[in-house]
Amino acid sequence: MKPLVVIASTNPVKAEKVRELYFRNKPDIEHDMVLIYNGDTPYDRADMYTVNDRVAKDIGMYHEVVGKIDRPFYFFMNEDIVHVEGNEWLKHALGKGTELVGVQPNISSFIPLEMIEAVGGRNHPCVRWGNHTVYVRTSAFACTRDYFFRLWRICEGVAGVFEKSTIAYTRNYSLFDDPFYICDSNSWPYRKYMR
């Protein structure tokens, strides 16, 4: 079975932007893509619709897709993605051969704390998690179906717990070599300083 790329959005403008990024950097390898949407403003390009769950957030949207479309491997992206580098990202994720592939760890594990405070301010949310790689960012990650459901059950559908538990509850994981290969809006401001 082909892997599935899942794009989640709550806003039609952001949905269009991430959809455009996907098509501009569409992987060459065989796969399918589905865009799931739960915004208040109608968006007619969505493949699936779901209700807005403020506890499960984007993880709940991913769960909706995984529950309805059975694939061995999924690559998830949400509307916060602002940059994708080339079209090798899905091949790269599949090539890792692990049950979880993170595009990025938490920001404070690869960007110095002083830089986070200088660019993002002292109240930047990622700072509270310290200098350890305790989770992968769920704005872009890939995993097996078994792993997703296993972690979903453990976290009882709470997005914050799911994200902070991604590495803790995996049997094996890998991270992209370049944490800026796919960037969300939170990590994008640091890219120019880390090159």
C-alpha positions as CSV (number, residue, x, y, z in Angstrom):
1,M,0.0,0.0,0.0
2,K,1.1,3.5,-0.8
3,P,2.0,5.9,2.0
4,L,-0.4,8.7,2.7
5,V,0.4,12.4,3.2
6,V,-2.1,14.1,5.5
7,I,-2.5,17.9,5.6
8,A,-4.6,19.4,8.4
9,S,-6.0,22.9,8.4
10,T,-8.5,25.0,10.2
11,N,-8.2,28.1,8.0
12,P,-8.8,28.4,4.2
13,V,-6.0,30.8,3.6
14,K,-3.5,28.6,5.5
15,A,-4.9,25.5,3.8
16,E,-4.2,27.0,0.4
17,K,-0.7,27.9,1.3
18,V,0.3,24.5,2.6
19,R,-1.5,22.8,-0.3
20,E,0.5,24.9,-2.7
21,L,3.7,24.0,-0.8
22,Y,2.8,20.4,-1.1
23,F,2.2,20.5,-4.9
24,R,5.3,22.6,-5.5
25,N,7.4,20.0,-3.7
26,K,5.3,16.9,-4.4
27,P,7.3,13.7,-3.8
28,D,8.2,11.6,-6.9
29,I,7.5,8.4,-5.1
30,E,4.1,6.9,-5.4
31,H,1.8,8.1,-2.6
32,D,-1.6,9.6,-1.9
33,M,-2.5,12.9,-0.2
34,V,-5.6,13.9,1.7
35,L,-6.4,17.4,3.2
36,I,-8.6,17.4,6.2
37,Y,-10.3,20.6,7.3
38,N,-12.3,21.7,10.3
39,G,-12.6,25.5,10.0
40,D,-15.6,27.7,10.5
41,T,-15.2,29.3,7.0
42,P,-16.0,26.9,4.2
43,Y,-13.1,25.4,2.1
44,D,-14.2,23.4,-0.9
45,R,-10.8,21.9,-1.7
46,A,-10.8,19.7,1.4
47,D,-11.0,15.9,1.0
48,M,-12.4,15.3,4.4
49,Y,-14.1,17.5,7.1
50,T,-14.3,17.0,10.8
51,V,-15.5,18.9,13.8
52,N,-13.1,21.2,15.7
53,D,-11.8,19.5,18.8
54,R,-9.9,21.9,21.0
55,V,-8.4,19.1,23.1
56,A,-7.2,16.8,20.3
57,K,-6.4,19.8,17.9
58,D,-4.4,18.7,14.8
59,I,-3.7,15.3,16.3
60,G,-7.4,14.7,16.4
61,M,-7.6,15.6,12.7
62,Y,-4.8,13.1,11.9
63,H,-6.6,10.5,14.0
64,E,-9.7,11.0,11.9
65,V,-7.8,10.2,8.8
66,V,-5.8,7.3,10.2
67,G,-9.0,5.8,11.4
68,K,-10.7,6.0,8.0
69,I,-7.8,5.4,5.6
70,D,-5.6,2.3,6.4
71,R,-2.0,2.8,5.3
72,P,1.2,1.4,6.8
73,F,2.9,4.8,6.8
74,Y,1.7,8.4,7.1
75,F,3.4,11.8,6.7
76,F,1.5,14.5,8.6
77,M,1.7,18.2,8.0
78,N,-0.4,21.0,9.5
79,E,-1.2,24.5,8.4
80,D,1.7,26.0,10.2
81,I,4.2,24.7,7.6
82,V,5.7,27.6,5.7
83,H,8.7,26.0,3.9
84,V,9.4,22.6,2.3
85,E,12.8,21.9,0.7
86,G,12.6,20.0,-2.5
87,N,10.7,16.8,-3.1
88,E,12.7,14.1,-1.4
89,W,11.1,14.5,2.0
90,L,8.7,11.5,1.8
91,K,11.4,9.2,0.4
92,H,13.7,10.4,3.1
93,A,11.2,9.7,5.8
94,L,10.4,6.2,4.5
95,G,14.1,5.5,4.2
96,K,14.6,5.9,7.9
97,G,12.9,2.5,8.5
98,T,11.6,3.5,12.0
99,E,8.1,3.7,13.4
100,L,8.5,7.5,14.0
101,V,10.3,10.0,11.9
102,G,10.4,13.6,13.1
103,V,11.3,16.5,10.8
104,Q,12.3,18.5,13.9
105,P,12.8,17.9,17.6
106,N,11.6,20.5,20.0
107,I,13.1,23.9,19.2
108,S,15.2,24.2,22.3
109,S,17.1,21.0,21.5
110,F,18.6,22.4,18.3
111,I,18.5,26.2,18.7
112,P,20.5,27.7,21.6
113,L,18.2,29.0,24.4
114,E,19.8,32.4,24.2
115,M,18.8,32.7,20.5
116,I,15.2,31.6,21.3
117,E,15.0,34.3,23.9
118,A,16.5,36.9,21.6
119,V,14.3,36.1,18.6
120,G,11.2,34.8,20.2
121,G,11.1,36.5,23.6
122,R,11.5,35.1,27.1
123,N,8.0,33.6,27.1
124,H,8.6,31.4,24.0
125,P,6.6,28.2,24.8
126,C,9.3,25.8,23.7
127,V,11.8,27.2,26.3
128,R,9.8,25.6,29.2
129,W,10.8,22.1,27.9
130,G,14.5,22.7,28.5
131,N,17.4,21.7,26.4
132,H,16.5,18.0,25.8
133,T,15.0,16.3,22.8
134,V,11.9,15.1,24.5
135,Y,9.5,15.2,21.6
136,V,9.1,15.8,17.8
137,R,7.1,18.7,16.5
138,T,3.8,17.5,15.3
139,S,3.5,20.2,12.6
140,A,5.4,17.8,10.4
141,F,6.2,14.2,11.3
142,A,5.8,10.7,9.9
143,C,4.9,7.4,11.6
144,T,3.4,4.0,11.2
145,R,-0.3,3.3,11.7
146,D,0.5,1.0,14.7
147,Y,2.6,3.7,16.4
148,F,0.0,6.4,15.9
149,F,-2.8,4.3,17.5
150,R,-0.6,3.1,20.3
151,L,0.4,6.7,21.3
152,W,-3.2,7.9,20.8
153,R,-4.5,5.4,23.3
154,I,-1.8,6.2,25.8
155,C,-2.4,9.9,25.5
156,E,-6.2,9.6,25.4
157,G,-6.5,12.0,22.5
158,V,-4.9,15.0,24.2
159,A,-2.8,16.8,21.7
160,G,-0.3,18.3,24.1
161,V,0.3,14.9,25.8
162,F,0.6,13.2,22.3
163,E,3.3,15.7,21.2
164,K,5.3,15.6,24.4
165,S,5.2,11.8,24.4
166,T,6.2,11.1,20.7
167,I,9.8,9.9,21.5
168,A,9.0,8.4,24.9
169,Y,6.6,5.9,23.6
170,T,8.2,4.8,20.4
171,R,10.3,1.6,20.0
172,N,12.6,3.4,17.6
173,Y,12.7,6.8,16.0
174,S,14.8,9.0,13.7
175,L,15.0,12.7,12.9
176,F,15.7,14.4,9.7
177,D,19.3,15.4,9.4
178,D,18.4,19.0,8.6
179,P,15.9,20.3,11.1
180,F,15.0,23.1,8.6
181,Y,14.1,20.8,5.7
182,I,10.5,21.4,6.5
183,C,9.8,24.5,8.6
184,D,6.8,25.6,10.6
185,S,6.1,29.2,11.5
186,N,7.6,28.7,14.9
187,S,11.0,27.5,13.7
188,W,11.2,29.5,10.5
189,P,12.5,32.7,12.1
190,Y,15.6,30.9,13.3
191,R,16.7,29.4,10.0
192,K,18.8,32.3,8.9
193,Y,20.7,32.4,12.1
194,M,21.4,28.6,12.1
195,R,22.9,28.3,8.6
